[in-house]
Amino acid sequence: MGNSKETICGELLYEFMVHEKGFKISGRWNNHEQKKLLNDFAVMRQLIQLIELEIDVSFGEIKEIVLYLKNADVYVGNVLQRKDSDMMKFCGKANVKTDSKMLELIEKGERIIQESQKTKGLKRLISEKKRKEQMWLILMGLHNLPRIYLDREGEIDDLKKWLISQEEAFAYSSSYLTALKESQIKKNL
């Protein structure tokens, strides 16, 4: 199962989430940072869609994604050394519930960025800090969900201690989503 498409894409997604964990809450949230995060969300979405795809996929089909991750200083192991003709086998390991939750969080993140970009002037400055905090909560909520795809036999996951069950991943994510809901309630008051 280690060379399965689901494991390899899950590993890349997890490493990307580890990278995103470095999101800074402090400071201004400029348009460049927002656009980069929108691009990052698009790549996350592509990886999730590849996990869900019920066919074998060649490494050549994910090469652009892997290069994007590598350029963003995300650890990609030796995935780039694989030949384009090598196949990642579909093994039916996709977890629809977890993948749906990740896509839902990505959509929430995209909406926060879009709201921020629509807001102008002083109102934007006032709401910016709250939106950055909400984005951090979303990224933290996303962080552990791809860990369910790690299986100790993949291309880059050699960390046995990072294996968790779906229930553990959801429990961890829920703690941040509860804080996000509370933050949104305060925003509406």
Residue pairs with C-beta under 8 A, 6 or more apart in sequence:
1 7
1 91
1 93
1 151
1 153
2 151
2 152
2 153
2 154
2 155
3 88
3 89
3 153
3 154
3 155
4 88
4 89
4 90
4 91
4 93
5 50
5 51
5 53
5 56
5 57
5 88
5 89
5 90
5 91
6 51
6 90
6 91
6 93
6 94
6 149
7 93
7 149
7 150
7 151
7 153
7 154
7 155
7 157
8 62
8 79
8 88
8 154
8 155
9 47
9 48
9 50
9 51
9 62
9 88
9 149
10 47
10 51
10 146
10 148
10 149
10 150
10 154
11 77
11 146
11 149
11 150
11 154
11 155
11 156
11 157
12 47
12 62
12 65
12 66
12 69
12 74
12 76
12 79
12 156
13 44
13 47
13 48
13 51
13 102
13 146
13 149
14 146
14 147
14 149
14 150
14 157
14 162
15 69
15 74
15 75
15 76
15 156
16 40
16 43
16 44
16 47
16 69
16 72
16 74
17 139
17 142
17 143
17 144
17 145
17 146
18 74
18 75
18 143
19 69
19 72
19 73
19 74
19 75
20 40
20 139
20 142
20 143
21 139
21 140
21 143
23 37
23 135
23 136
23 139
25 129
25 132
25 133
25 136
28 128
29 116
29 128
29 131
29 132
31 117
34 113
34 116
34 117
37 109
37 113
37 135
38 110
38 113
39 68
40 72
41 106
41 109
41 110
43 65
43 68
43 69
44 102
44 106
44 142
45 103
45 106
46 65
47 65
48 99
48 102
48 103
48 106
50 57
50 61
50 62
51 94
51 99
51 149
52 94
52 96
52 99
53 90
54 90
54 92
54 94
55 90
56 87
56 88
56 89
56 90
57 87
57 88
57 90
58 84
58 85
58 86
58 87
58 88
59 79
59 82
59 83
59 84
59 85
59 86
59 87
59 88
60 84
60 85
62 79
62 88
63 80
63 84
66 76
66 79
66 80
67 80
69 76
70 76
70 80
75 156
76 156
77 155
77 156
78 155
78 156
79 155
79 156
82 155
93 149
95 148
95 149
95 166
97 166
98 145
98 146
98 148
98 166
98 169
98 170
101 145
101 170
101 173
102 142
102 145
102 146
105 138
105 141
105 142
105 145
105 173
105 177
106 142
108 138
108 180
109 135
109 138
109 139
112 131
112 134
112 135
112 138
113 135
115 131
116 124
116 127
116 128
116 131
119 127
127 187
130 183
130 187
133 183
134 180
134 183
134 184
137 176
137 177
137 179
137 180
137 183
138 176
138 180
140 176
141 173
141 174
141 176
141 177
141 180
142 173
143 172
143 173
144 164
144 168
144 169
144 172
144 173
145 169
145 170
145 173
147 162
147 163
147 164
147 169
148 164
148 165
148 166
148 169
150 157
150 159
150 162
150 163
151 157
151 163
152 158
152 160
152 163
164 172
